[in-house]
Amino acid sequence: MNWPFPPDETPDHVVEHETATWGPLAEAARELVDLCVMSDVDPEEVAAATADVEAAVARLRKVRRTQTLGQEHLPAGRRRPWGNPVIGLRNPIAPPLQVHSVPEGRSESDFHCGPAYEGPPGLVHGGVVALILDQVLGHAVGAKGRPGMTGTLTIVYRQGTPLGDLRVEAWVEREDGIKTWAKAQVIGPDGVTAEAEGVFILPRAIREQLA
Amino acid sequence: MNWPFPPDETPDHVVEHETATWGPLAEAARELVDLCVMSDVDPEEVAAATADVEAAVARLRKVRRTQTLGQEHLPAGRRRPWGNPVIGLRNPIAPPLQVHSVPEGRSESDFHCGPAYEGPPGLVHGGVVALILDQVLGHAVGAKGRPGMTGTLTIVYRQGTPLGDLRVEAWVEREDGIKTWAKAQVIGPDGVTAEAEGVFILPRAIREQLA
């Protein structure tokens, strides 16, 4: 289930300023997430680190947004996917993926999954594989001008996906009325680990724009 | 793609001590993740919070595990899913879900998805829905004594899944040889939002144990 992310029309200097403000926080938080599962320091050090994180939380909690980042409209009604859990600059859950797309309806990303994404020992959680496939399928259909909500998503797991450096590719297969079919695969050091097919449904608002 | 999580045979006082050590850190980190996308404080406050998080990172980085939590064997060869990105006590990516299972092969969880799990505006990312369904399907097949890697996973999205309090239910449908079929659904305030079917393959090691 994904939305298209058309170009952000916010002036460059504003985007740069916001990136410089929130990017380093999310990057530090990603390191923290990794260390929550990988650190092996003694309990006193963990307690001191917890106090540091609580201090950050107390600062950030002073002003809370009334809408989520996804609900916020930017100039010209555009949206910015900074809260997205796969690609979001501000979201520490996101690795984040940098997805490259072309208008023919192809998207790809080279990305890294560390220990915080582990399911079976040493392998990426199968549901995380599904999460990434869904996101990049959404980019491919969006790039083709056929954005949509995911209707159905089918994943076939060929082999375990090892933690580490990975690649994902997605492409539009065919279109029919309000439906778009797209396929995707995750590729690890030993080849394709998982394949996906998604059926995406054009939202009514976009159908009306296209009509 | 999930592993069974049989009872942890570590002595209670050790588990309690480790829970008391790492649980509060992960809980603070979950609040931090939420605020990375929801805070609206000024840039100076963000910079100060970033410094706090970097201080925590510097402490935790002093000793790094050589194996992931998933690779670590506990007494009697058991494993503890504390690093799991859906249910892991130590993983800030995990909401975390508390999953309740019965040996008939049924699992369920009431859980909460906040703004860090957002895909479309106000809705849970479809891939996060898939991640949670995969995890809980794995619990159901494991509870029935038919643990396995996910072979295929099919999700049908019925309506958007709103951020907030949600429920997931999974159950084993049938078994045939090394395969187990299970179904699951996510339920929001307006009913079922997504349905899943998973086919799980018994790992060779477990086939040999069962034989």
Interface residues (C-beta under 8 A of the other chain):
Chain A: M1 N2 W3 H17 T21 W22 P24 L25 A26 A28 A29 E31 L32 V33 L35 C36 V37 M38 S39 D40 V41 P43 E45 V46 A47 A48 A49 T50 D52 V53 E54 A55 A56 V57 R59 L60 R61 K62 V63 R64 R65 T68 L69 G70 Q71 R79 W82 G83 N84 P85 V86 G88 R90 N91 P92 I93 P115 A116 Y117 E118 G119 P120 P121 G122 L123 H125 G126 G127 V128 V129 A130 L131 I132 L133 D134 Q135 M149 T150 G151 T152 L153 T154 I155 V156 Y157 G160 L163
Chain B: M1 N2 W3 H17 T21 W22 P24 L25 A26 A28 A29 E31 L32 V33 L35 C36 V37 M38 S39 D40 V41 D42 P43 E45 V46 A47 A48 A49 T50 D52 V53 E54 A55 A56 V57 R59 L60 R61 K62 V63 R64 R65 T68 L69 G70 Q71 R79 W82 G83 N84 P85 V86 G88 R90 N91 P92 I93 P115 A116 Y117 E118 G119 P120 P121 G122 L123 H125 G126 G127 V128 V129 A130 L131 I132 L133 D134 Q135 M149 T150 G151 T152 L153 T154 I155 V156 Y157 G160 L163
